[in-house]
Amino acid sequence: MPTTPPDSPDSTQPQVPRTFAQPGSLHELFWAFTWLALQGFGGVVAVVQRELVDKKQWLTREEFVEDWAVAQVLPGPNVVNLSLMIGDRYFGVRGGMAALAGMLTFPLLIVLILAVLFAGVSDMPQVQGALRGMGAVAAGMIAATGLKLLVALKKNVLGMQWCWAIAAVTFVAIALLRVPLIWVLAVVGGGAGLWAYHRLGAT
């Protein structure tokens, strides 16, 4: 009787029919998220979108926007939440743990080493200036990725105009009015989610 290879997708897990690629093993999942994590200097969302959508094609742009929205709402780091979701989707709990290990193992070691080295130079004006410069680059990467993913909103059930309006309200609330993120997610995000649910039920 044929058996399922140890690292192949778990046959007991529900598989969603799709035309895009998918990870072939737990090892591939682990190293993919390890490589993703090691590139995530500041603008993590830009790296995640490029690796998972453009290169590996494990997600379409629409799927990435939807999954990232869920990861954003859940507590904890967004990219860690996303790694757990993707790993679990293909390999169940084992996949979630493999993806999580890939996200955390090597970055944790590097951060510990850098923390020790940085402790001796953290008060230097040159070092503080370099960090501020890298912050500007990270902000630019996140903004560029957001603009790139706007194409996925064309298929959104709310329609492009309402998506723009919701995005504008969110920007004003967070960037200008400094409303706490939890309230923006609860009111604006919750309202948009309920509206989309109602429209999907009406179709």
FISESE-505602 format. One record per residue: chain; residue in one letter; z, x, y of N, C-alpha, C in turn. Coordinates in pm, 1 decimal, m for minus. Atoms other than C-alpha are relative to their C-alpha. Layout:
N
   segu   keti       n.zz       n.xx       n.yy      ca.zz      ca.xx      ca.yy       c.zz       c.xx       c.yy
      A      a          Z          X          Y          Z          X          Y          Z          X          Y
...
END
This chain:
203
   segu   keti       n.zz       n.xx       n.yy      ca.zz      ca.xx      ca.yy       c.zz       c.xx       c.yy
      A      m        0.0       85.2     m119.2        0.0        0.0        0.0        0.0       88.9      124.3
      A      p        4.2      m85.8     m118.0      m95.4      152.0      340.8      124.5      m17.6       84.1
      A      t     m118.5        5.0      m84.7      192.1      235.0      568.6      m36.6       37.5      141.7
      A      t       23.4      m31.2     m140.0      215.6      261.4      942.5       47.4      140.2       30.2
      A      p      m43.0     m135.4      m35.1      223.1      625.0     1065.3      120.5       m5.5       91.7
      A      p     m123.5        3.3      m76.6      555.1      719.1     1224.7      m19.1      m19.6      149.0
      A      d       17.5        6.1     m144.1      412.6      753.5     1573.6     m107.5      m98.4       43.7
      A      s      101.0       97.8      m38.6      156.8      473.2     1565.5       68.4     m121.3       58.0
      A      p      m60.5      117.9      m57.7      212.4      150.5     1760.7       62.5      m87.2     m108.0
      A      d      m75.6       79.2       96.2      472.2      m61.0     1581.0      m72.0     m131.2      m26.6
      A      s       74.0      120.7       34.7      288.7     m336.4     1393.2       84.4     m124.4       14.6
      A      t      m86.4      116.8      m15.4      593.2     m561.4     1429.3        9.5      m43.5      145.7
      A      q       m6.1       33.9     m140.9      562.5     m555.2     1808.4     m122.6      m82.0       37.5
      A      p      115.3       79.6      m42.7      341.4     m819.9     1971.9      m93.6       83.7       83.3
      A      q       99.4      m77.8      m71.7       22.0     m656.4     2088.6      m88.9      m93.0       81.9
      A      v       82.1       80.7      m88.8     m166.2     m794.1     2387.2     m142.8       50.4       m5.8
      A      p      138.9      m44.2        3.1     m546.2     m786.2     2347.6      m41.0       54.9      136.2
      A      r       39.7      m61.1     m124.2     m693.4     m554.5     2610.5     m122.4       88.0      m25.4
      A      t      119.0      m82.8       11.9    m1007.3     m355.4     2678.4       27.8      143.3       45.3
      A      f      m31.9     m133.6      m46.9     m835.4      m55.0     2836.8       63.8       81.8     m111.3
      A      a      m59.3      m90.6       97.4     m692.5      246.9     2654.8      149.0      m26.7      m13.5
      A      q     m143.6        9.6       17.3     m337.0      276.4     2527.1       49.9      127.5      m67.3
      A      p      m51.7     m122.5       62.4     m106.8      560.1     2415.7       m8.7       m6.8     m151.2
      A      g       18.8       m0.2      144.6     m174.9      664.2     2056.9      122.8       36.6      m78.6
      A      s     m119.2      m42.6       72.6      169.7      800.4     1971.1      116.4       13.3       95.7
      A      l     m118.9      m22.2      m81.7      524.9      847.4     2090.3       m6.5      135.2       70.1
      A      h       14.3     m131.3      m61.9      445.6     1215.0     2154.5      m88.8       m6.9      124.0
      A      e       89.7       13.6     m115.0      157.5     1123.4     2382.7       70.3      m71.9      114.6
      A      l      m74.2       74.1     m101.8      378.8      876.0     2565.2      101.1       91.0       69.8
      A      f     m100.9      m89.9      m55.5      654.9     1134.3     2612.0      m62.0      101.7       94.6
      A      w       58.5     m105.6      m82.2      428.1     1409.7     2744.8      m74.5      m56.5      119.6
      A      a       66.9       62.0     m114.5      231.9     1171.2     2965.3       99.4      m26.9      112.6
      A      f      m99.0       27.9     m103.4      547.0     1062.5     3146.7       70.8      126.7       46.3
      A      t      m52.9     m129.1      m44.1      677.4     1420.0     3151.6      m90.6       59.4      107.5
      A      w       95.9      m52.4      m96.6      360.8     1533.5     3328.3        1.0      m82.2      128.0
      A      l       m6.1       87.6     m116.6      380.8     1232.5     3559.1      123.2       32.8       84.2
      A      a     m124.3      m27.3      m72.0      742.6     1308.4     3648.8       m4.3      134.1       70.9
      A      l        5.4     m133.0      m60.1      670.3     1675.8     3717.9      m91.9        5.8      121.4
      A      q       86.3        7.0     m117.9      405.7     1574.2     3973.1       59.9      m84.9      110.6
      A      g      m53.1      100.2      m92.0      624.9     1316.2     4145.0       84.6       57.9      111.2
      A      f      m74.1      m57.0     m113.0      724.6     1512.5     4455.4       m9.1      m94.7      118.7
      A      g       m5.4       90.6     m115.0      817.9     1237.9     4700.7      m81.2     m126.1      m21.2
      A      g       84.6      119.1       12.4      519.0     1004.3     4670.1      m25.0      m36.2     m144.7
      A      v       12.3       25.0      143.3      584.1      899.4     4312.1     m101.1     m109.2      m29.9
      A      v       89.1      111.9       27.9      390.8      573.0     4334.4     m145.6       44.5        0.3
      A      a      137.8      m49.7       m3.4       72.9      763.4     4422.7      m35.4       70.3     m130.1
      A      v       23.2      m72.3      124.8      106.4      985.5     4116.6       m7.0      m96.7     m116.9
      A      v       m2.5       98.4      108.5      191.6      692.7     3887.6     m131.0      m76.5       m5.8
      A      q      124.5       76.6       m3.7     m110.6      494.1     4000.2     m118.0       84.3      m45.8
      A      r      112.7      m86.5       37.0     m348.2      790.2     3962.0        1.2       30.8     m149.5
      A      e       m8.0      m39.3      140.7     m220.9      891.5     3617.3      m20.7     m118.0      m94.6
      A      l        2.1      111.4       94.6     m175.0      550.5     3453.0     m122.0      m89.6       14.7
      A      v      113.9       90.3      m24.3     m465.1      361.0     3614.1     m131.6       76.5        0.5
      A      d      127.6      m69.6      m17.6     m733.8      610.7     3715.6      m33.3       93.7     m115.8
      A      k       27.7     m100.8      102.7     m696.4      882.9     3451.1       13.8      m55.8     m141.2
      A      k      m23.1       43.2      137.7     m540.7      739.9     3135.5      m48.5     m142.5      m25.8
      A      q       47.5      138.3       10.8     m647.1      378.8     3203.9       85.2      m81.2      m98.1
      A      w      m91.9       81.5       79.3     m339.6      239.6     3029.6       27.1     m134.0       67.5
      A      l      m18.3      122.8      m77.7     m324.3      m23.9     3304.3     m120.6      m20.3       90.3
      A      t       95.5       29.5     m105.2     m576.3     m198.8     3523.0       74.6        0.1      133.0
      A      r      m67.1        4.1     m130.3     m507.5     m206.1     3895.2       81.9     m127.0       14.4
      A      e      m74.4      125.7       m8.1     m404.7     m570.4     3866.8      128.9        7.1      m80.8
      A      e     m119.4      m14.1       83.4     m164.4     m492.8     3582.5      101.2       92.9       65.5
      A      f      m91.4      m93.3      m64.0      m21.4     m199.0     3774.2       74.6      m67.3      114.7
      A      v      m64.2       70.0     m111.7       45.6     m412.3     4082.5      106.9      m96.2      m51.3
      A      e      m95.3       95.7       54.6      215.4     m678.8     3869.6      122.4       70.8      m59.3
      A      d     m111.8      m72.1       62.5      424.9     m431.2     3667.6       84.0       72.2      104.3
      A      w      m75.3      m70.4     m103.4      519.0     m232.4     3976.7       86.2      m97.3       79.9
      A      a      m79.2      101.1      m69.9      634.1     m553.3     4146.4      127.1      m32.4      m77.6
      A      v     m118.1       26.2       83.1      866.4     m624.8     3852.5       95.1      118.5        4.8
      A      a      m83.2     m120.5       m4.8      990.9     m264.5     3851.0       70.9       13.1      134.4
      A      q      m59.0       m6.3     m133.4     1054.9     m292.6     4225.6      118.8      m94.6       12.6
      A      v     m105.9      100.2      m11.2     1269.4     m603.9     4187.4      121.7       37.9      m83.3
      A      l     m110.9      m36.7       87.7     1479.2     m467.9     3900.6       84.6      110.9       63.0
      A      p      m83.5     m109.5      m51.2     1777.7     m244.3     3984.8      m36.0      132.7      m65.0
      A      g       30.3     m132.3       53.1     1731.7      128.8     3941.7     m129.6       54.7       56.5
      A      p      123.8      m62.3      m50.0     1446.9      372.2     4018.8     m123.6      m73.6      m52.3
      A      n      117.7       80.0       36.3     1111.6      192.3     4018.8      m80.3       62.2     m113.7
      A      v       85.9      m64.1       99.2      920.1      449.0     3815.3       69.6        8.0     m136.2
      A      v      m73.6        2.4      126.4     1195.7      465.3     3551.9      m10.7     m137.4      m64.1
      A      n       16.9      136.1       51.7     1182.7       88.0     3516.1     m139.4      m19.1      m58.3
      A      l      137.7       14.5       46.6      804.9      106.0     3483.0      m22.1       74.5     m131.2
      A      s       16.6      m75.9      123.8      822.7      375.3     3215.4       60.3      m74.4     m118.6
      A      l      m61.9       78.1      107.1     1060.4      163.4     3008.9      m86.5     m119.4      m38.6
      A      m       83.5      117.5       26.6      833.8     m140.1     3043.5     m124.6       38.2      m79.5
      A      i      123.2      m40.1       67.6      518.8       47.2     2937.0       29.9       50.6     m140.5
      A      g      m35.5      m49.4      132.7      688.5      229.4     2650.1       35.0     m111.9      m95.6
      A      d      m37.9      113.6       84.6      838.9      m92.5     2517.9     m119.9      m86.4      m35.6
      A      r      117.6       84.0       23.7      505.0     m271.6     2548.7      m79.3       46.5     m122.0
      A      y       83.7      m52.7      107.9      334.3      m40.8     2298.7       77.4       40.8     m124.2
      A      f      m74.9      m50.2      115.4      612.0       93.2     2074.7      139.8      m59.3      m12.6
      A      g     m131.7       60.1        8.5      911.7     m131.1     2127.6      107.1       89.4       61.7
      A      v     m112.1      m77.0      m54.5     1252.7       26.0     2190.9      m26.1      149.8      m10.4
      A      r       29.4     m142.9       16.0     1134.7      363.9     2054.2      m90.8       49.5      111.9
      A      g       90.4      m38.5     m108.1      855.2      371.1     2308.9       70.1        5.2      134.0
      A      g      m74.9       m1.2     m124.4     1087.6      280.5     2592.7       85.8      124.3       13.1
      A      m      m84.0     m119.8       m2.7     1323.0      563.0     2499.5      m83.2      128.1       14.1
      A      a       86.7     m117.7      m10.6     1035.3      812.2     2459.4      m51.8       16.3      142.6
      A      a       49.2       m6.2     m137.2      890.5      724.3     2800.0      112.5       38.4       95.8
      A      l     m114.6      m32.4      m85.1     1236.7      739.1     2959.7       38.0      147.9      m13.4
      A      a      m31.1     m141.5       22.0     1303.5     1080.2     2801.3     m102.2       88.6       70.8
      A      g      102.6      m76.4      m70.2      971.8     1205.6     2937.5       21.7        0.8      149.7
      A      m      m22.5        9.6     m143.1     1060.7     1084.3     3285.9      117.2       85.0       46.1
      A      l     m126.5      m56.9      m46.3     1405.7     1245.5     3293.5       29.2      142.8      m46.6
      A      t      m46.9     m125.1       60.3     1433.6     1552.7     3069.0      m30.0      123.0       85.9
      A      f       34.8     m120.8      m74.6     1241.9     1827.9     3248.5       32.9      m10.5      149.0
      A      p      m42.3       10.2     m140.8     1293.0     1692.1     3604.2      149.6       22.3       18.7
      A      l     m143.9      m21.0      m10.5     1667.7     1688.3     3538.5       33.7      148.8       m2.9
      A      l      m25.4     m144.0        8.5     1664.5     2054.2     3436.4      m44.5       71.5      127.4
      A      i       51.5      m64.3     m120.8     1451.9     2151.7     3736.6       89.3      m30.4      120.5
      A      v      m85.4       37.6     m112.8     1670.2     1958.6     3980.8      132.1       76.1       m3.6
      A      l     m125.4      m74.8       11.1     1985.5     2124.7     3847.4      m18.0      145.6       43.2
      A      i       26.5     m139.3      m39.1     1829.4     2470.1     3888.2      m22.2       11.1      151.3
      A      l       27.5       m3.4     m143.6     1699.4     2392.6     4238.4      125.1      m27.9       81.9
      A      a     m123.7       29.7      m72.7     2035.3     2248.4     4342.5       85.4      125.0       15.0
      A      v      m76.5     m124.8       m6.2     2200.9     2577.6     4258.6      m63.7       96.6      100.1
      A      l       69.2      m91.9      m90.2     1935.7     2777.7     4446.4        4.5      m48.8      144.8
      A      f        6.7       57.7     m134.0     1922.7     2539.3     4744.7      134.5        5.9       71.2
      A      a     m133.7        1.8      m59.9     2298.2     2546.9     4799.5       20.2      116.1       96.4
      A      g      m18.8     m116.8      m85.3     2272.7     2891.9     4955.5      m85.3        2.2      124.9
      A      v       91.8       m4.5     m115.1     1992.6     2813.6     5204.3      m13.8     m135.3       69.0
      A      s       17.3      136.6      m51.8     2041.3     2443.7     5285.2       25.3      m10.8      149.7
      A      d      m32.1        7.2     m142.3     2176.4     2517.6     5635.9     m101.6       72.8       88.2
      A      m       99.5      m73.2      m78.0     1877.9     2727.1     5743.3      m96.1      m97.5       68.6
      A      p       91.8       89.9      m71.5     1664.0     2555.2     6014.9     m139.8       m1.9      m61.1
      A      q      133.6       m5.3       59.1     1343.9     2673.5     5842.9       m9.3      m89.5     m123.2
      A      v       m1.0       82.9      121.4     1440.2     2501.5     5517.5        4.9     m147.4       37.3
      A      q       m8.7      139.0      m43.0     1536.8     2177.8     5694.9     m132.2      m48.6       59.0
      A      g      130.3       36.1      m54.8     1207.0     2179.6     5883.6     m104.2      m19.3     m108.5
      A      a       94.5       13.5      111.6     1011.5     2231.2     5561.1       20.4     m132.7      m72.2
      A      l      m27.9      126.4       67.9     1184.2     1931.8     5403.2      m48.9     m118.5       82.4
      A      r       50.6      108.0      m84.5     1100.0     1712.5     5703.2     m152.1       m8.3       m7.5
      A      g      145.1        0.2       12.4      737.2     1819.3     5675.9      m46.7      m61.9     m130.2
      A      m       35.9       59.1      128.6      725.0     1728.5     5307.9       24.1     m150.3       m0.3
      A      g      m24.6      143.7       m9.4      872.9     1388.2     5392.8     m117.6      m73.8       61.8
      A      a      116.9       61.2      m62.4      573.6     1314.3     5618.1     m115.5      m11.5      m98.5
      A      v      105.5        3.4      101.9      333.2     1403.3     5336.1       27.7     m109.7     m102.0
      A      a      m35.4      102.7       97.3      522.1     1177.9     5093.8      m26.9     m139.0       55.1
      A      a       26.3      129.9      m62.2      503.0      887.6     5338.8     m149.9      m29.4        4.4
      A      g      144.8       18.3       m2.7      128.6      941.7     5377.1      m57.1      m33.6     m136.7
      A      m       46.4       27.8      135.9       77.8      943.5     4999.1       30.6     m143.5      m40.3
      A      i      m37.6      137.0       34.7      265.3      615.4     4958.4      m87.8      m99.9       75.3
      A      a       84.1       89.7      m79.4       70.0      451.3     5242.3     m142.9       m3.8      m54.1
      A      a      136.5       m5.0       52.6     m263.1      569.1     5098.4      m11.4      m77.1     m131.2
      A      t        2.7       73.0      126.6     m176.7      431.0     4754.5        8.0     m150.2       22.7
      A      g       m9.1      142.8      m31.0      m75.2       97.4     4902.3     m132.4      m57.8       46.3
      A      l      131.0       46.5      m46.7     m409.0       66.0     5081.7     m100.4       m4.1     m114.4
      A      k       92.6       m5.6      113.2     m594.0      166.1     4764.9       20.1     m117.6      m95.0
      A      l      m30.0      108.3       93.1     m420.3     m104.3     4561.4      m23.0     m138.6       59.4
      A      l       25.5      130.4      m61.0     m502.9     m380.6     4810.1     m115.8      m72.3      m67.5
      A      v      114.4       61.2       68.1     m824.8     m437.5     4614.7       46.8      m93.4     m111.2
      A      a      m49.9       81.3      110.5     m616.9     m576.7     4327.4       46.0     m137.5       45.8
      A      l      m48.7      128.3      m49.5     m490.9     m858.1     4551.1     m110.7     m104.3       12.6
      A      k      109.5       96.1       m9.1     m837.4    m1016.4     4559.6        9.1     m105.4     m109.5
      A      k      m11.9       94.1      111.3     m757.7    m1179.1     4224.5      136.2      m69.6       m2.5
      A      n     m132.6       60.2       m3.3     m407.3    m1286.6     4328.1      m11.0     m150.1       18.0
      A      v        5.9      145.8       m2.0     m337.0    m1656.7     4280.3       28.8      m56.3      138.8
      A      l      m32.6       49.0     m133.8     m205.4    m1687.2     4638.2     m116.9       12.4       97.2
      A      g      111.5      m21.6      m91.2     m531.8    m1571.6     4792.6       25.3      119.4       90.1
      A      m      m10.4     m125.0      m76.0     m601.6    m1262.4     5000.4       69.0      m21.2      133.8
      A      q      m57.4       21.1     m132.8     m504.6    m1415.2     5336.4      151.8      m13.1       m6.2
      A      w     m144.6       16.6       11.6     m160.2    m1521.6     5220.6       67.2      128.3      m46.9
      A      c      m55.3     m129.7       40.4     m106.2    m1184.7     5051.7       17.1       91.7      120.3
      A      w      m10.5      m79.0     m122.2     m178.4    m1014.2     5383.9      117.3      m48.5       84.7
      A      a     m108.6       56.1      m81.0       62.6    m1251.0     5559.7      136.8       38.2      m56.0
      A      i     m127.4      m36.6       63.3      340.9    m1185.0     5308.1       28.4      148.3       17.6
      A      a      m16.9     m144.5      m19.9      281.4     m809.2     5331.8       42.9       30.2      143.4
      A      a      m35.2      m21.8     m140.2      302.2     m829.1     5712.3      145.3      m41.2       27.2
      A      v     m139.2       45.3      m17.1      628.0    m1028.8     5701.0       96.5      101.1      m60.8
      A      t      m85.1      m99.9       65.7      774.5     m775.8     5457.5       11.0      126.6       83.3
      A      f       m0.5     m120.5      m83.2      672.6     m482.6     5678.5       87.0      m19.2      123.4
      A      v      m78.4       25.9     m121.6      820.8     m640.6     5991.3      148.8       m7.9      m32.1
      A      a     m140.4       16.9       35.8     1143.4     m733.9     5814.5       67.8      133.6      m31.1
      A      i      m62.3     m125.9       43.1     1202.0     m387.1     5667.3      m13.5      109.0      106.9
      A      a       24.2     m112.8      m90.3     1043.1     m145.5     5915.9       49.0      m25.5      142.5
      A      l      m33.7       28.5     m138.8     1113.3     m322.1     6247.1      136.3      m66.2       16.3
      A      l     m126.5       72.1      m12.4     1401.9     m563.0     6195.1      112.8       61.9      m81.0
      A      r      m98.0      m70.4       82.4     1579.0     m337.4     5941.9       83.8      m96.7      m85.4
      A      v      m68.4       93.3       90.7     1666.4     m629.9     5714.6       25.8       72.1     m132.4
      A      p      m26.6      m65.7      128.6     1837.0     m505.0     5394.6     m102.2      m39.7     m105.5
      A      l      104.7       22.5       99.2     1590.8     m469.9     5107.4       33.8     m113.4      m95.0
      A      i      m39.0      103.0       95.7     1790.8     m699.3     4878.8      m30.3     m139.1       53.6
      A      w       28.6      130.5      m59.0     1748.9     m987.8     5122.7     m150.6      m25.1       10.6
      A      v      146.2       14.6       m5.9     1377.4     m923.5     5168.3      m54.5      m36.9     m138.0
      A      l       44.1       30.5      136.0     1328.2     m923.4     4790.9       39.4     m141.8      m39.7
      A      a      m48.5      132.4       40.3     1538.9    m1236.8     4747.3      m75.4     m112.0       71.0
      A      v       59.9      109.0      m79.1     1385.5    m1443.2     5028.6     m152.8        3.9       m5.6
      A      v      146.5       m8.9       m5.3     1028.1    m1318.1     5073.9      m58.5       12.4     m140.5
      A      g       51.4      m17.9      135.5      972.6    m1193.2     4720.0       25.0     m120.5      m88.5
      A      g      m30.4      118.2       81.1     1148.7    m1486.1     4558.2      m84.4     m119.7       39.2
      A      g       83.4      111.5      m45.7      962.4    m1735.7     4774.0     m145.1       14.3      m43.5
      A      a      138.0      m23.4       42.8      625.3    m1576.1     4699.4      m14.9      m19.1     m150.7
      A      g        5.3       18.9      145.6      705.9    m1569.5     4327.1        1.9     m145.8      m40.0
      A      l       m7.0      143.2       31.1      801.0    m1937.3     4319.4     m129.3      m71.3       40.5
      A      w      125.6       60.8      m44.9      489.6    m2028.4     4517.3     m112.2       30.5      m97.9
      A      a      102.4      m37.0       97.7      266.4    m1835.3     4277.4       19.6      m75.1     m131.1
      A      y      m29.8       75.1      122.8      440.4    m1999.2     3980.7      m44.8     m145.1       12.4
      A      h       41.9      139.2      m22.3      377.6    m2342.9     4132.3     m150.7      m13.2       m1.4
      A      r      145.8        7.0       m3.6       10.5    m2268.7     4196.2      m61.2       23.0     m137.4
      A      l       49.7      m21.3      135.3      m40.5    m2135.1     3845.1       20.9     m124.9      m86.5
      A      g      m25.8      122.6       76.2      117.8    m2449.7     3704.5      m91.5     m113.4       39.2
      A      a       87.3      107.3      m47.6     m110.0    m2664.5     3916.1     m143.7       19.2      m43.3
      A      t      138.6      m26.0       39.4     m427.2    m2497.8     3787.7      m23.0      m32.2     m146.1
END
